[in-house]
Amino acid sequence: MNAEFPGTTYARATRENDEEFKRALISEIIAAIAKVSICSDEPKIMAIRTGETVEALLSRLISFAAMSPHFDVPSHLREFAENAAKRIRRDVARARAEGTFDSLGAAKGGRA
């Protein structure tokens, strides 16, 4: 990937798992969320609307999964959904317990 066009090559796109692409994609998603979360009436304030963000990400996750013929097999879709649910429960609970995002105003019972 290069700075001028942060895409991928066809050869890389058709390979198995590509961790570099995944990291770049995560970075772009975070940047997009941050960009739309900057308040226009308050300088240097970012208000991440967690509910809307989670819903938007889930909606896009579903649409991308729906593009994959892999999920035409009911057992594949079920396994994906069950594993995703387990991962969400486990990782959200861990992050909340560890206070991972407390510095961003996510402390229990608080608001930024």
Secondary structure, DSSP 8 states (H G I E B T S, - for coil): --SSS----HHHHTSS--HHHHHHHHHHHHHHHHHHHB-SSSTT-B---HHHHHHHHHHHHHHHHHT-GGGGSHHHHHHHHHHHHHHHHHHHHHHHHHTTTGGGTT-TT---
